[in-house]
Amino acid sequence: YLSAVFGMGHIGPNCNSKHVVPTMLRWIGRSVDEEKDLSLERYRIGLRLEECVRPRQLKGWQEVPTPATVGILKQDACRDTGQDGAWMTKEDRTKQIAWETLLRAGHSGLLHWFDPAVVQEKSRYMQKTVMEHLSCFRLEQLPSIALEWITEEYEYGVGNTDGQELARRMAAARLASSSASRPGFEALLSFGLHSKGRAMMQSVYALTEAALHLIRGCETEVVDRLVEAVVQQPSERQSSAAAYAIERVAQTSPSLLVDHAGHLVPAAVDQ
Protein backbone atom coordinates (compact mmCIF):
# COMPACT_ATOMS: atom_id res chain seq x y z
CA TYR A 1 0.00 0.00 0.00
CA LEU A 2 2.68 2.48 1.01
CA SER A 3 4.76 1.61 -2.02
CA ALA A 4 1.78 2.18 -4.32
CA VAL A 5 0.96 5.53 -2.75
CA PHE A 6 4.45 6.95 -2.50
CA GLY A 7 6.47 5.09 -5.12
CA MET A 8 5.84 7.31 -8.12
CA GLY A 9 2.79 9.34 -7.13
CA HIS A 10 2.42 12.74 -5.51
CA ILE A 11 -0.83 12.22 -3.66
CA GLY A 12 0.41 13.63 -0.34
CA PRO A 13 2.15 16.77 -1.66
CA ASN A 14 -0.94 17.63 -3.71
CA CYS A 15 -3.23 17.59 -0.65
CA ASN A 16 -3.19 21.08 0.82
CA SER A 17 -4.05 20.06 4.38
CA LYS A 18 -2.37 20.31 7.78
CA HIS A 19 -3.08 16.60 8.28
CA VAL A 20 -0.77 15.46 5.47
CA VAL A 21 2.54 15.62 7.36
CA PRO A 22 1.29 14.04 10.63
CA THR A 23 -0.37 11.26 8.64
CA MET A 24 2.82 10.48 6.72
CA LEU A 25 4.83 10.51 9.94
CA ARG A 26 2.42 8.03 11.52
CA TRP A 27 2.79 5.77 8.50
CA ILE A 28 6.53 5.80 9.07
CA GLY A 29 5.92 4.64 12.63
CA ARG A 30 3.86 1.73 11.33
CA SER A 31 6.37 0.67 8.67
CA VAL A 32 7.65 -2.31 10.62
CA ASP A 33 7.69 -5.87 9.35
CA GLU A 34 9.75 -8.64 10.90
CA GLU A 35 9.91 -10.49 7.60
CA LYS A 36 10.39 -7.59 5.20
CA ASP A 37 12.69 -4.60 5.01
CA LEU A 38 10.50 -1.50 4.67
CA SER A 39 13.32 1.05 4.68
CA LEU A 40 12.72 1.82 1.00
CA GLU A 41 9.09 2.71 1.77
CA ARG A 42 10.25 5.02 4.57
CA TYR A 43 12.73 6.62 2.20
CA ARG A 44 9.97 7.28 -0.31
CA ILE A 45 7.73 8.78 2.35
CA GLY A 46 10.64 11.04 3.35
CA LEU A 47 10.94 12.23 -0.24
CA ARG A 48 7.22 13.01 -0.36
CA LEU A 49 7.54 14.92 2.94
CA GLU A 50 10.22 17.08 1.32
CA GLU A 51 7.67 18.10 -1.29
CA CYS A 52 5.06 19.19 1.26
CA VAL A 53 5.77 22.92 1.11
CA ARG A 54 2.26 24.38 1.02
CA PRO A 55 1.40 26.66 3.99
CA ARG A 56 -1.22 24.32 5.44
CA GLN A 57 1.07 21.34 5.03
CA LEU A 58 3.90 23.11 6.86
CA LYS A 59 1.61 23.63 9.86
CA GLY A 60 1.53 19.87 10.20
CA TRP A 61 5.15 19.83 11.39
CA GLN A 62 3.96 21.50 14.59
CA GLU A 63 2.45 18.20 15.70
CA VAL A 64 4.93 16.13 17.71
CA PRO A 65 5.75 12.79 16.04
CA THR A 66 4.63 9.66 17.85
CA PRO A 67 7.19 7.67 19.88
CA ALA A 68 6.86 4.86 17.34
CA THR A 69 7.77 7.20 14.48
CA VAL A 70 10.75 8.65 16.36
CA GLY A 71 11.91 5.16 17.29
CA ILE A 72 11.86 3.90 13.70
CA LEU A 73 13.57 7.03 12.37
CA LYS A 74 16.21 6.82 15.08
CA GLN A 75 17.03 3.29 13.99
CA ASP A 76 17.49 4.49 10.42
CA ALA A 77 19.44 7.59 11.51
CA CYS A 78 21.87 5.63 13.69
CA ARG A 79 22.25 2.48 11.59
CA ASP A 80 25.71 1.84 10.14
CA THR A 81 25.42 1.88 6.34
CA GLY A 82 28.11 -0.81 6.24
CA GLN A 83 30.40 0.46 3.48
CA ASP A 84 32.85 3.26 2.70
CA GLY A 85 32.44 3.67 -1.03
CA ALA A 86 32.34 6.76 -3.18
CA TRP A 87 28.75 6.17 -4.20
CA MET A 88 25.34 6.50 -2.56
CA THR A 89 23.58 3.30 -1.55
CA LYS A 90 20.04 2.61 -0.40
CA GLU A 91 21.32 2.52 3.17
CA ASP A 92 22.97 5.94 2.74
CA ARG A 93 19.82 7.50 1.36
CA THR A 94 17.66 5.97 4.09
CA LYS A 95 19.94 7.31 6.82
CA GLN A 96 20.13 10.76 5.28
CA ILE A 97 16.37 11.11 4.80
CA ALA A 98 15.80 9.96 8.41
CA TRP A 99 17.99 12.80 9.69
CA GLU A 100 16.28 15.34 7.47
CA THR A 101 12.82 14.18 8.53
CA LEU A 102 13.66 14.36 12.24
CA LEU A 103 15.19 17.82 11.78
CA ARG A 104 12.02 19.05 10.10
CA ALA A 105 10.03 17.60 12.97
CA GLY A 106 12.19 19.53 15.46
CA HIS A 107 13.31 16.44 17.36
CA SER A 108 16.12 17.71 19.60
CA GLY A 109 17.10 14.25 20.77
CA LEU A 110 19.22 13.72 17.66
CA LEU A 111 21.76 16.22 19.02
CA HIS A 112 22.92 13.40 21.32
CA TRP A 113 23.31 10.72 18.65
CA PHE A 114 26.86 11.50 17.54
CA ASP A 115 28.34 8.26 18.82
CA PRO A 116 25.91 5.80 17.20
CA ALA A 117 25.39 7.87 14.05
CA VAL A 118 28.98 8.98 13.38
CA VAL A 119 31.55 7.07 15.44
CA GLN A 120 29.99 3.69 14.65
CA GLU A 121 29.47 4.58 10.97
CA LYS A 122 31.85 3.07 8.38
CA SER A 123 31.09 5.53 5.60
CA ARG A 124 33.15 8.70 5.87
CA TYR A 125 30.75 10.41 3.48
CA MET A 126 27.88 9.66 5.83
CA GLN A 127 29.95 10.79 8.82
CA LYS A 128 30.47 14.06 6.99
CA THR A 129 26.74 14.35 6.21
CA VAL A 130 25.66 13.84 9.82
CA MET A 131 28.28 16.28 11.14
CA GLU A 132 27.06 18.90 8.68
CA HIS A 133 23.54 18.48 10.06
CA LEU A 134 24.80 18.76 13.63
CA SER A 135 26.89 21.82 12.80
CA CYS A 136 23.63 23.73 12.34
CA PHE A 137 23.41 23.67 16.14
CA ARG A 138 25.67 24.51 19.05
CA LEU A 139 26.67 21.24 20.69
CA GLU A 140 27.25 21.48 24.42
CA GLN A 141 30.24 19.14 24.24
CA LEU A 142 32.36 18.32 21.21
CA PRO A 143 33.12 14.62 20.71
CA SER A 144 36.81 13.81 21.19
CA ILE A 145 37.00 11.98 17.86
CA ALA A 146 35.88 15.13 16.03
CA LEU A 147 38.66 17.10 17.71
CA GLU A 148 41.15 14.41 16.64
CA TRP A 149 40.01 14.70 13.02
CA ILE A 150 40.76 18.43 13.23
CA THR A 151 44.17 18.35 14.94
CA GLU A 152 45.62 15.21 13.37
CA GLU A 153 48.30 15.93 10.76
CA TYR A 154 46.86 15.30 7.31
CA GLU A 155 48.18 16.50 3.96
CA TYR A 156 45.84 16.64 1.00
CA GLY A 157 47.18 17.06 -2.49
CA VAL A 158 49.69 15.37 -4.73
CA GLY A 159 49.68 11.64 -4.04
CA ASN A 160 46.72 11.91 -1.69
CA THR A 161 43.40 12.98 -3.14
CA ASP A 162 41.04 11.08 -0.88
CA GLY A 163 37.97 13.28 -1.18
CA GLN A 164 36.00 11.42 1.46
CA GLU A 165 38.67 11.94 4.12
CA LEU A 166 38.97 15.60 3.17
CA ALA A 167 35.20 16.06 3.41
CA ARG A 168 35.07 14.36 6.83
CA ARG A 169 37.80 16.59 8.27
CA MET A 170 36.21 19.74 6.87
CA ALA A 171 32.87 18.76 8.38
CA ALA A 172 34.56 18.23 11.76
CA ALA A 173 36.00 21.75 11.50
CA ARG A 174 32.54 23.20 10.80
CA LEU A 175 31.16 21.28 13.77
CA ALA A 176 33.83 22.75 16.06
CA SER A 177 33.29 26.26 14.69
CA SER A 178 29.53 26.12 15.25
CA SER A 179 30.02 24.98 18.86
CA ALA A 180 31.51 28.38 19.76
CA SER A 181 33.48 26.66 22.52
CA ARG A 182 37.05 26.98 23.79
CA PRO A 183 37.87 23.31 23.09
CA GLY A 184 36.63 23.78 19.55
CA PHE A 185 38.63 26.98 19.13
CA GLU A 186 41.82 25.41 20.49
CA ALA A 187 41.45 22.44 18.14
CA LEU A 188 40.91 24.75 15.16
CA LEU A 189 43.96 26.79 16.18
CA SER A 190 46.02 23.58 16.06
CA PHE A 191 44.47 22.20 12.87
CA GLY A 192 46.44 19.54 11.03
CA LEU A 193 44.79 19.65 7.60
CA HIS A 194 46.95 21.27 4.94
CA SER A 195 48.03 21.11 1.32
CA LYS A 196 51.78 21.32 0.66
CA GLY A 197 52.25 22.86 4.10
CA ARG A 198 49.71 25.61 3.53
CA ALA A 199 46.41 26.12 5.27
CA MET A 200 43.22 25.33 3.39
CA MET A 201 40.75 28.18 3.50
CA GLN A 202 38.02 26.02 5.04
CA SER A 203 40.20 25.63 8.15
CA VAL A 204 40.98 29.35 8.18
CA TYR A 205 37.32 30.33 7.93
CA ALA A 206 36.33 27.87 10.67
CA LEU A 207 38.98 29.26 13.04
CA THR A 208 37.93 32.84 12.31
CA GLU A 209 34.25 32.15 12.88
CA ALA A 210 34.97 30.34 16.15
CA ALA A 211 37.10 33.25 17.39
CA LEU A 212 34.45 35.84 16.48
CA HIS A 213 31.71 33.79 18.18
CA LEU A 214 33.73 33.62 21.40
CA ILE A 215 34.61 37.31 21.29
CA ARG A 216 30.93 38.20 20.93
CA GLY A 217 30.42 36.08 24.03
CA CYS A 218 32.99 38.23 25.89
CA GLU A 219 35.68 35.52 25.85
CA THR A 220 38.26 38.00 24.63
CA GLU A 221 41.23 35.92 25.82
CA VAL A 222 41.05 34.10 22.49
CA VAL A 223 42.68 37.21 21.01
CA ASP A 224 45.75 36.48 23.14
CA ARG A 225 45.86 32.96 21.73
CA LEU A 226 45.65 34.24 18.16
CA VAL A 227 48.46 36.72 18.79
CA GLU A 228 50.60 33.97 20.31
CA ALA A 229 50.11 31.85 17.19
CA VAL A 230 51.23 34.72 14.96
CA VAL A 231 54.22 35.74 17.07
CA GLN A 232 55.47 32.30 18.09
CA GLN A 233 54.65 30.71 14.73
CA PRO A 234 54.08 27.05 15.71
CA SER A 235 53.77 26.39 11.97
CA GLU A 236 53.43 28.57 8.91
CA ARG A 237 49.90 27.38 8.19
CA GLN A 238 48.68 27.96 11.75
CA SER A 239 50.35 31.34 11.92
CA SER A 240 48.79 32.49 8.65
CA ALA A 241 45.35 31.26 9.74
CA ALA A 242 45.65 33.14 13.04
CA ALA A 243 46.74 36.27 11.15
CA TYR A 244 43.64 36.09 8.97
CA ALA A 245 41.46 35.75 12.07
CA ILE A 246 43.18 38.75 13.68
CA GLU A 247 42.46 40.79 10.56
CA ARG A 248 38.76 40.05 10.97
CA VAL A 249 38.94 40.89 14.67
CA ALA A 250 40.54 44.21 13.76
CA GLN A 251 37.55 45.00 11.53
CA THR A 252 34.95 44.23 14.19
CA SER A 253 36.67 44.91 17.54
CA PRO A 254 39.85 46.95 16.91
CA SER A 255 40.17 48.01 20.56
CA LEU A 256 41.00 44.41 21.52
CA LEU A 257 44.24 44.60 19.55
CA VAL A 258 45.63 47.89 20.89
CA ASP A 259 47.72 46.21 23.58
CA HIS A 260 49.10 43.71 21.08
CA ALA A 261 50.33 46.16 18.45
CA GLY A 262 53.90 46.01 19.76
CA HIS A 263 54.03 42.25 19.08
CA LEU A 264 52.03 42.11 15.88
CA VAL A 265 53.86 44.80 13.91
CA PRO A 266 57.33 43.17 14.16
CA ALA A 267 55.78 39.77 13.37
CA ALA A 268 54.09 41.21 10.29
CA VAL A 269 57.36 42.77 9.11
CA ASP A 270 59.20 39.47 9.54
CA GLN A 271 56.61 37.61 7.49
N, C-alpha and C positions, 0 to 999 in steps of 0.2 A: 504493500500500500504506500509506504513512505517513498519507496523508489519510484513508483508510478507518479506520485504527486510532485516530487522534487527533482527527479532525474533530468528531464529536459524542459519541464513546464515552468511557468512563472505565475502560478495561481496565487501564492502568498503575496508576493510583491505587488500584484495588481489589485489586491483587496485593501482599500484605504480605510483601515479600521485599527483602533488601538488594541484589539484583541489578537491581531496577527502575530506579533512578536511573542507574547506570553504563550500562545498556543504552540508555536514552533518550539519554544524552549521546553514546554512540557513533553512534546513528542521526543525531544532528545533524551529526556529523563526516562522515557519508556522504551528507548531503543536498546534493549538488553535481550540477548538470546544466548543461552548456554551452548547451543549447538551451531550458531551462526555468527560470523563476525559482521556487525552492523556499523562498523566505523565509516564505511563509505557512505551510508545513508546519513550519518551525522555530519559528515563533510559536506554533503549536498545541501542539507538543511542550513548549515553555516553559510554557504554561498548565497542561498536565498535570503538569509537574514541580512547579509551585506547589502542586498538590493532593496531592502525595506527602508526607504528614505523619505516617504511621505510624512507630513507633519503628524497625522493621527497615528501612523505606525510608530514613529519615534517616541510617542508618549507611552507606548507599551513597554519600553525599556525601564520605566519607572517601577514596574512591578518586580518584586524580588523573585529570582528563580527558585524553584523548589529544591529542597535538599537532594532529591534524586537527580535532578538535572546537574546541579553543581558537582555531585559525586561522579557522574559519568564523564563530565567535561574535565574534571581534575585527573581522572585516569588517563584520558587522552593527552592532556597537557603535560603530564609528568612521565608518560611512557617513553622509554628509550626507543628511538627509531631503529636502532640495531645496525646501522651502517654509517660509513664516513665517506661517501662518494661525492662526486661533484655534480650530482643530479638530484632532482626532487623525486621522492617516492610517495606512494600513497600514505605511508606512515608519517612522512614529513608534513604533508599537506593536512593530514588529520590533526597533528599536534599544533600546527600553526593556526588553523581555524578555531581550535578549542581555545587557545589563548586570546584570539581576537574576539571571540564570542563572550568570554568571561570579562574581558575589558569593557566591552560595550554594556554589559550588564552591571558594571560597577562593583564587581566582586573583589574586595580588598584582600581576601585571603591569599590570592596568588602572589602577593608581595613576599610571602614567606616560603615559596616553593623553589627557591634557587637550587638547593641541594638535589632534590629529585629530578628537577626539570633540566638542570644544566650540568652539575657535577657528574651525575649518573648517565648522562647522554653521550653516545659515541660520536654523533655527527657534530663536527665543529661548526658547520653552517647553521645547524639548529641551535647550538649553544649561542652563536652570534645573534640569531633571531630573537631568542628569549631575552638575552641581555639588552637588546635594543628596546624591547617592550618595557622591561624593568627600568631602563634609563629614563623613561618618561616620568618617573617618580623619584622621590628622595628616600632611599633606603636608610633605615636607622643604623644598620651595621653592614659594612661591606664584607662579602665573603673573602676569606684569605686566599682562595685559589684565584679570584679575580685580581687581587693585588699582585699575586705572583705572575700572572700573565702580563701585567703592566711592567713590572720591574725586571723581569728576566731578560737577559741579553738575547736579542734576536735581530739578525740582519736580513733584510729583505732586498732582493735585487739579483744581480748576476749570479747564476748558479743556484738560486733559491727563490723561486717564484710561486710558492705555495699560497695561493689566494685565500684558501679557507683559513689557514693559520693567521694570515694577515688580518682577515676580517674579524676573527675571534678576538685578537688582541686590540684592535681598534674599538670593538664593541665594549670590551672591558674598560678601556679608557673613558668612553662616554658614560659608562655606568658610574665610574669613580667621580667624574666631573659633575654629574647630576646629583650625587650624594651631598655635595657641598660640605664635606667633612675634612677634618685634618688628616686622618689616615689616607683618604683618597688623594688629597693634595700632596702629601709627602710621597706617595707612590708615583704620582704623575711627575713630580719633580725629579724622581730617580728613574724615569722611564728607560726601558732597555731596547725598545723598538727603534731601528734606524736603517738607513740605506746608505751604504758606503761611508759610514761614520757620521752621517748628517741626520738631523732630526726630520721626521716626516711631519707635515703640517697638521695632520690630525692630532698628533701628540701635543703639538704646540698649542693648538686651539683648546684642547681639553684642559691643559694646565692653566691657561689664561682664564678660561671660564670658571674653573674651580677657585682660583685666586680671587677673582672679582666677586664671586658668590660669598666667600668668607669675609672679604673686606666689607661688603654690604651688611654682613652680620656682625660687624664691629670686631672681627678677629684680625686686627691690623698687623699682628706679629708675622703674618705670612709674608709681608713686605720684606721683613728682615731676612727671611729664608730665601726669597728671590734674589736679594742683593748679595747674600753669601754665595749663591750659585754663580752669579756673574763675576764676583771678585775672586773667589777661590777656584773657579773653573774646574769642577770635578771631571768634566768631559766637555768637549767642544759643543756637542749636540745639546747637552743639558744647559750649558751656559747660554747658548743662543736662544733656547726656548725661554729661559728665565728672562733674558733681555727683552724678548718680544712681549712677555707678560708685563714687565715693568713699563714698557712703552704705553701699553693700554692703561695701566694704573695711573701713569702721568697724565693721561687724557681725562680721566674721570675723577681722580683724587690726588692732584699734584702736591698738596700740602704734606702728604704722607712720605714724600721723597726728599723733602728739604734737608733733613738731617743726614741723608745718605749721599748727598751730592759729592762730598769730598772723596768718597770711595768709588762712586760710579763714573765720574769724569775720567780719572786715570785709567780705569778698566776699559772704558770706551776707546780711549786713545791707543791703548795697547793692542786692542783688537782691530 
